[in-house]
Amino acid sequence: MKISELRAMNADEITNKLFELKKEYFNLRFQHGVGQLENTAILPAIRKDIARIKTLSKEMNLNI
């Protein structure tokens, strides 16, 4: 996800996206721990997307 896509969203959409990414990251971490995750490269990508959203929310003073 690019930062320009995030900047086009409003506060509610950003909050929902953050919630979805955290949920997906938890599920992928669980799959990785059990040994079912085939593509482990997705874990850092989702972590970076979460960080982008948190940074953007800090910039916009959304206090997520």
N, C-alpha and C positions, 0 to 999 in steps of 0.2 A: 504494500500500500504506500502510495506516495503522499508526501505532505500537502501537495496541492489538492489532492482528493479530500484530505481531512479538513483543509481550510474552507472547502466549499460546503461542509456540513454545518448544521446548527448545533446548539449545545445538547439537545436531547439525542440527536443522532450520534454524536460523539460519545455520550454516556452509554448508549446502547451498544455501540461498536466495541467500547472498552470492556463491557460486561461479556459480550460474545467472545472476544479474544481471550479473556481470562479463563472462561469456561472451556474453550477449545484447548488452551495451553495445559490446563489441568488434565483433561482427557488424554492428550498426547503424552504428557509426562507419565501418566499411569500406564499407558500402552508401552511406552519405552521401558518402564520398570519391569513389566511382565515379559517383555521380549517380543511383543507383537508389532512394534513399529518398524516399518521397513525403511522409510525415508527419515532419517534422523536430522537432516539439514533443515527441516521445517521448524524445529524447536527454536533455534536462534532467530529465525526470521520472525516468528510470532512475538518473541521477547522484544525484538527491536520495534515492531509495530506498537506494542503496548507502551514502550518508552516514548515513541513519537507522539502517541495520543496524550500521554501524561505531560509531555513537554508543551504540546499545543494548548492543553487545558490550563497549564500554568501561565502561558503567554496571554490567554484570553481571560484569565482570572475566573475560571469556572468552578474551581474548588471541588473537583471530582474526588 
